[in-house]
Amino acid sequence: MIMNKDYFFSEKKDKPLTKREKQVLELLCQGYTNKQIGKTLNISSYTAKAHVCSILQNLDVKDRVQAAVKAVRLGFV
């Protein structure tokens, strides 16, 4: 894992997670739904869903559970 103050990188260096995606990922790992993520971060549930989809692609996983496991394994949360 490579970190700088602006991005948290997945295992693939060309696919960084933004600060907002990191926030979403932390909430996702706590079991929050898109609606709950949206309320917590003051964004719409549709925006939360877009962030989740981007996270899944960047981490190269197929679902939220795999994303949470990989986030823990990579030290993101």
C-alpha positions in Angstrom: 0.0 0.0 0.0 1.3 3.4 -0.9 -0.1 6.5 0.8 0.3 10.2 0.3 -1.8 13.0 1.8 -4.1 13.1 -1.3 -4.6 9.5 -2.3 -4.7 6.0 -0.9 -3.5 3.6 -3.6 -4.8 0.1 -4.1 -2.4 -2.7 -5.1 -2.4 -1.4 -8.6 -0.6 1.9 -8.5 -2.6 3.4 -11.4 -5.9 3.1 -9.5 -5.9 5.4 -6.5 -8.7 5.9 -4.0 -9.5 9.5 -3.3 -10.0 10.9 0.2 -13.8 10.7 -0.3 -13.6 7.1 -1.5 -11.5 6.3 1.6 -14.3 7.8 3.8 -16.9 5.8 1.9 -14.8 2.6 2.2 -14.5 3.1 6.0 -18.3 3.4 6.3 -18.8 0.4 4.0 -16.5 -1.6 6.2 -18.8 -0.7 9.2 -21.7 -2.2 7.3 -23.4 1.1 6.3 -25.8 1.1 3.3 -25.5 3.6 0.5 -28.3 5.5 2.1 -26.6 5.6 5.4 -23.3 6.6 3.8 -25.0 9.4 2.0 -26.6 10.8 5.2 -23.3 10.5 7.1 -21.3 12.3 4.4 -24.0 14.7 3.3 -24.2 13.3 -0.2 -27.0 11.6 -2.1 -27.3 7.8 -1.9 -26.7 7.8 -5.7 -23.4 9.6 -5.2 -22.5 7.1 -2.4 -23.4 4.3 -4.8 -21.1 5.8 -7.5 -18.3 5.9 -5.0 -18.9 2.3 -3.9 -18.8 1.2 -7.6 -15.6 3.1 -8.1 -14.1 1.5 -5.0 -15.1 -2.0 -6.2 -13.4 -1.4 -9.6 -10.3 0.2 -8.1 -9.8 -2.6 -5.6 -10.6 -5.2 -8.3 -13.3 -6.9 -6.2 -16.9 -8.0 -7.0 -18.9 -7.0 -3.9 -18.9 -4.9 -0.7 -17.8 -7.9 1.5 -14.7 -8.5 -0.7 -14.0 -4.7 -0.6 -14.1 -4.7 3.2 -11.9 -7.7 3.5 -9.3 -6.3 1.0 -9.4 -2.9 2.8 -8.6 -4.5 6.1 -5.9 -6.6 4.4 -4.3 -3.6 2.8 -4.5 -1.5 5.9 -7.0 1.0 4.7 -9.1 0.7 7.8 
